[in-house]
Amino acid sequence: MRFLVDAQLPPALARWLVDQGYAAQHVADVEMMRATDAEIWAYAGKISATLITKDEDFTTLLAARPNGVAVVWVRVGNTSRRALLDWFARAMPDIEKLLKAGESLIELVE
């Protein structure tokens, strides 16, 4: 399972995912911090990655330009990096289960 972590989330999330055995990159790792949403969307499709983002615009792209990319839409307010990683540790079994079942939009709500 491969993930691309968007700019609004910390690079530490991508590193944590790698530590858990997933393939993951942060947009900063691939020099896309200033990329448009469309460029990030296309890149996620090119590498067959699930996009983890706080940006609601990607839910619109999912509906308008389906390209096989699934979106994990993180709807949590400002929080510490540690709290975010703890939250993902609890949520990842369900995220993985939903992605394997073919869900294309997974909304994580605090």
C-alpha positions in Angstrom: 0.0 0.0 0.0 1.4 3.3 -1.1 0.7 6.8 0.3 1.4 10.4 -0.7 1.1 12.9 2.2 0.0 16.4 1.2 1.7 19.6 2.3 -0.8 20.5 5.1 0.3 17.5 7.0 3.8 17.0 8.5 6.6 15.0 6.8 6.7 13.0 10.0 3.5 11.3 9.0 5.1 9.9 5.8 8.1 8.7 7.9 5.8 7.1 10.4 3.9 5.3 7.6 7.2 4.0 6.3 8.1 2.8 9.8 4.8 0.9 9.9 5.8 -0.9 6.7 3.9 1.2 4.1 5.4 2.9 1.1 5.0 6.6 1.7 6.3 10.0 0.6 5.6 13.5 1.6 5.1 16.1 -1.2 8.3 17.7 0.1 10.2 14.5 -0.6 9.4 14.8 -4.3 9.8 18.6 -4.5 6.1 19.3 -4.9 5.6 21.7 -2.0 4.6 24.4 -4.5 2.8 22.1 -6.9 -0.8 22.7 -7.8 -3.5 20.4 -6.6 -3.8 19.1 -10.2 -0.1 18.3 -10.4 -0.2 16.5 -7.0 -3.3 14.6 -8.2 -1.6 13.6 -11.4 1.5 12.5 -9.5 -0.5 10.4 -7.1 -2.1 8.7 -10.0 1.2 8.1 -11.7 2.7 6.3 -8.7 -0.6 4.6 -7.7 -0.7 6.3 -4.3 -3.5 7.0 -1.9 -3.4 10.7 -1.1 -3.6 11.8 2.5 -4.7 15.4 2.8 -6.5 18.0 4.8 -7.4 19.8 1.5 -11.1 19.4 0.6 -10.3 20.3 -3.0 -9.0 16.8 -3.6 -12.5 15.4 -2.9 -13.7 17.5 -5.8 -10.9 16.2 -8.0 -11.8 12.7 -7.0 -15.3 13.3 -8.3 -14.3 15.2 -11.4 -11.1 13.4 -12.5 -11.1 9.8 -11.3 -7.7 8.3 -11.9 -7.6 5.4 -9.5 -6.3 7.6 -6.6 -8.1 7.2 -3.3 -8.2 10.1 -0.9 -7.9 10.0 2.9 -9.4 13.3 3.9 -8.1 14.3 7.3 -10.7 16.6 9.1 -8.9 17.4 12.3 -8.1 20.9 13.6 -4.6 22.0 14.5 -3.0 19.4 16.6 0.4 18.4 17.7 2.5 16.1 15.6 2.5 13.4 18.3 -1.3 13.6 18.7 -1.7 13.3 14.9 0.5 10.3 14.7 -1.3 8.6 17.7 -4.6 9.3 15.9 -3.2 7.6 12.7 -1.9 4.7 14.7 -5.5 4.0 15.9 -7.1 4.7 12.4 -4.7 2.8 10.1 -6.3 -0.6 10.5 -9.6 0.8 9.4 -8.1 2.9 6.7 -6.3 -0.2 5.3 -9.5 -2.3 5.5 -11.5 0.4 3.6 -8.9 0.8 0.9 -8.7 -2.9 0.4 -12.5 -2.9 0.1 -12.3 -0.4 -2.8 -13.3 2.8 -1.0 -12.0 5.9 -2.9 -12.8 8.5 -0.2 -12.2 7.9 3.4 -13.1 10.8 5.7 -11.3 10.9 9.0 -13.2 13.1 11.5 -11.9 14.0 14.9 
